[in-house]
């Protein structure tokens, strides 16, 4: 027998029910930065392949990577690399059973965010 109220029943809880937490947002950002680093690695590999191919082709690749857009991509790549590294260290800490309380986990999330920004600025200054 068909359920006549099937279309009127509520769906299971979804995004509108839950409040975003720092730990969930940083976890999502870790996945995003991991995928973005793949794109950055492909751009750098393209630059190396262009250097091995010909001076004309290298001039094109080098022009792209040294333009304002290339500089922006490389700075964001450095930020993503530092963020992804610190988030990985955070997960290693959690895997060992440390800092799992909610307040400590949130402090660790803020440490990952601020640490990645500070390390990116230091990388830009030093390099």
N, C-alpha and C positions, 0 to 999 in steps of 0.2 A: 504494500500500500504506500502510495506516495505521501510524503510529508508536505502538507499544504502551507506550512509556515516556514518552509526551508529558506525562502528569500528574505524573510523578516528577522531571522536570528542574527545577532551580532557576530562579527568575525572575532578571531582570537586577538588578544591585545597586540597592538602594533606600535609604531613610532610615536603616535600622538598620545599614548598613555604614559610612556616612560620619559623621565627627565634625563637629558644627556649628562653624563658624568665625565669628569676629566679623564679617568682611566679608559673609558670606552672611546673617547675622542682621540686620545693619544695612540690607542691601539689601531684605530682606523687610519690615522696619519702615518703610522709606521708602515702599514701596507701600501699606502699611496707613495711614500718616499721610496720604498723598495722598488716599485714599478717605475718611478721617475728616474731612479738611478740606472735602470736598464737603458732608458732613452739617452741619458748622458753618456753612458759607456759606448753606445752605438755612435754618438757624435764624435767622441774621441777616437774611436776605431776608424771612422771615416776620415778623420784628419790624418791619422797615421798612414792609412792606405793611400790617401791622396799624395802624401809626401813620398811614398814609394813609387807612385805611378809616373808623374811628370811634374815639372815646375809649373806649368799652366794650371793643371788640375789642383795642385797644392795651393796656388794663389787663390783659387775660388774657395776652397775649403777654409783656408786661413782667413780669407776675407769675411767669411760667415762667422767663424768662431772668434774673431777679434773685433767684430762690430759691436754696437751697443746691445744688440739682441744676444749675440754670443756671450758677451760679458755678463748679461743678466742670467742667461742659462747656466753659466759656470758658477756664478755666485749662489744661485738657487741650488745647484748641484752640491756645492760645498755645504750649504745649510742642510740639505737632505742627507748628505753623507754623515755629518756630525749627529744629526737627529737620529738617524737610523742606528748609528753606532751606540749612542747613549741609551736608546730604547732597547737595544739588544742587551746591553749591560744590565738595564733594569729588569729585563726578563730573566737573566741569569740569577740576579738577586732573588727574584720571586721563586724561581725553580729550586733554590736552596732553602726556601721556607722563611725568608726574612722579609720584613717590611710589608706584610700582607694585611695589616690593619688598615682600615679605610683612611684614617688621617695620615698615616705614614705613606700609603700608596699615592695619595694625592700630593704630598710633599715631593715624593720621588718623581711624579709626573711633571710638576713645576720645575724640578731640577733638570729634567730632560729638556724641557722647552727653553729655559733660560740658559742652560749650559750649551745647547746647540747654537743659540744666537751669539753668545760670548765667544765660543770657539770659532765660529764663522768670521766674526769681526777680527779676531786675532789672526786667523789664516789670511784674510785679505791684507791686513797690515804687514804681516811677515813676508808673504809671498808678493 
